Amino acid sequence: MFFRFMTWPVYNSAKDLRKEIRILTKKFPRQEQYCLTSQLWRAMDSVILNIAEGAYRSSDKDFARFLNNSISSLNEVVACIDLAFDEKYINKDEFDQILSKTENIARQLMAFYAKVRRSIK
């Protein structure tokens, strides 16, 4: 397959979470449409897009940088979900479910990042 990133479990896990977040944010108040909802969607998209963009970089060092950006964007997703929970836009079960999935993706990204970084040395 030419677009190898499409076969990576972390890429597909992130895409699945993106779908869930899109559904979940439909519960947010309308006034959040251009604020928290938009920020959350962009952060989640950034997780996925950084994985894809880094996949064909000319060096492992450059690819590692994109994986790090993806991890940073995932942190932003978690912060947005935390804010949504604080504002009571989502309940505890929804918060815990999303947090569990983001932790899984974070573990995958960090392992992938560590593997790429090891190949640099």
Backbone torsions as a table, in degrees:
resi	resn	phi	psi	omega
1	MET	NA	133.3	-178.4
2	PHE	-69.5	-42.5	179.9
3	PHE	-93.2	76.3	-172.0
4	ARG	-58.7	-29.9	-178.2
5	PHE	-60.4	-24.5	-179.1
6	MET	-68.4	-15.5	179.2
7	THR	-96.9	-8.0	-176.6
8	TRP	-75.3	132.1	179.0
9	PRO	-55.8	-39.8	-177.5
10	VAL	-65.0	-38.7	177.8
11	TYR	-62.6	-46.2	-178.7
12	ASN	-70.6	-34.8	174.7
13	SER	-62.7	-41.8	179.6
14	ALA	-66.1	-40.1	177.0
15	LYS	-62.5	-41.3	178.1
16	ASP	-62.4	-43.5	178.7
17	LEU	-64.1	-38.0	177.8
18	ARG	-56.1	-45.4	179.2
19	LYS	-60.4	-43.6	-179.9
20	GLU	-64.4	-41.1	-180.0
21	ILE	-65.6	-39.7	178.1
22	ARG	-59.9	-41.9	178.4
23	ILE	-68.0	-45.6	-177.8
24	LEU	-60.3	-40.1	-175.9
25	THR	-71.5	-10.9	174.9
26	LYS	-64.7	-18.8	178.3
27	LYS	-81.4	-17.0	-177.1
28	PHE	-66.9	150.6	177.2
29	PRO	-61.5	151.7	-178.7
30	ARG	-56.6	-35.0	-178.1
31	GLN	-66.3	-14.2	178.3
32	GLU	-90.5	-2.6	-175.9
33	GLN	-55.1	-42.5	-177.7
34	TYR	-101.4	8.6	179.7
35	CYS	-117.4	-100.2	-174.4
36	LEU	-62.4	-42.6	179.9
37	THR	-60.5	-50.0	179.9
38	SER	-60.5	-43.6	179.9
39	GLN	-63.2	-42.0	179.4
40	LEU	-64.8	-44.2	179.1
41	TRP	-63.0	-44.4	-179.2
42	ARG	-65.5	-38.9	178.7
43	ALA	-65.1	-43.0	179.8
44	MET	-66.6	-41.1	176.4
45	ASP	-61.4	-38.3	-179.7
46	SER	-63.2	-36.0	176.3
47	VAL	-57.0	-50.5	-176.4
48	ILE	-68.9	-46.8	-175.3
49	LEU	-67.0	-32.9	176.9
50	ASN	-68.8	-34.7	175.4
51	ILE	-62.6	-48.6	-178.3
52	ALA	-65.2	-46.1	-176.9
53	GLU	-64.1	-37.0	-178.9
54	GLY	-76.3	-17.5	-172.2
55	ALA	-58.2	-31.3	-177.0
56	TYR	-118.5	29.7	175.5
57	ARG	-69.7	157.1	-173.3
58	SER	-73.9	-15.4	179.8
59	SER	-140.5	155.5	176.3
60	ASP	-65.1	-31.9	178.8
61	LYS	-62.5	-43.0	178.7
62	ASP	-67.5	-41.7	177.9
63	PHE	-61.3	-42.3	178.7
64	ALA	-59.2	-37.4	179.1
65	ARG	-62.7	-40.7	178.6
66	PHE	-68.8	-37.4	175.9
67	LEU	-64.3	-38.3	176.6
68	ASN	-63.7	-40.6	176.5
69	ASN	-61.6	-37.8	178.7
70	SER	-64.3	-42.3	176.7
71	ILE	-61.7	-42.8	178.9
72	SER	-61.9	-41.7	178.2
73	SER	-66.0	-35.0	176.9
74	LEU	-64.6	-37.5	174.5
75	ASN	-60.4	-38.0	178.3
76	GLU	-65.8	-39.3	176.1
77	VAL	-58.8	-46.6	-179.7
78	VAL	-62.0	-42.2	178.9
79	ALA	-62.7	-40.9	178.3
80	CYS	-64.5	-41.5	178.4
81	ILE	-65.2	-38.0	177.5
82	ASP	-63.1	-42.1	177.3
83	LEU	-64.0	-41.7	179.0
84	ALA	-62.6	-37.3	177.3
85	PHE	-67.7	-44.3	177.8
86	ASP	-58.2	-37.8	-179.4
87	GLU	-82.6	-0.8	179.3
88	LYS	66.3	29.2	174.0
89	TYR	-78.4	-24.7	176.6
90	ILE	-130.9	156.1	179.9
91	ASN	-92.6	176.4	-176.2
92	LYS	-61.5	-41.9	178.9
93	ASP	-62.7	-43.2	178.3
94	GLU	-64.3	-43.2	178.1
95	PHE	-59.6	-49.3	-178.9
96	ASP	-62.5	-39.1	-179.8
97	GLN	-64.6	-47.2	179.5
98	ILE	-66.0	-41.5	179.6
99	LEU	-60.7	-42.7	178.3
100	SER	-60.7	-42.3	-179.9
101	LYS	-70.0	-37.5	177.5
102	THR	-68.5	-35.6	176.8
103	GLU	-63.8	-39.7	177.6
104	ASN	-62.6	-45.8	178.8
105	ILE	-64.9	-40.8	178.7
106	ALA	-60.4	-43.4	178.2
107	ARG	-60.8	-42.9	179.0
108	GLN	-63.5	-45.8	-179.6
109	LEU	-63.8	-42.6	-178.6
110	MET	-66.9	-37.1	177.2
111	ALA	-67.2	-42.3	178.0
112	PHE	-63.3	-45.6	177.8
113	TYR	-58.4	-46.6	-179.5
114	ALA	-62.3	-40.3	179.2
115	LYS	-63.6	-44.9	179.5
116	VAL	-65.2	-42.7	179.6
117	ARG	-62.6	-37.3	178.1
118	ARG	-62.8	-34.3	-178.3
119	SER	-74.2	-14.9	179.6
120	ILE	-74.2	-36.5	-174.0
121	LYS	-75.0	NA	NA
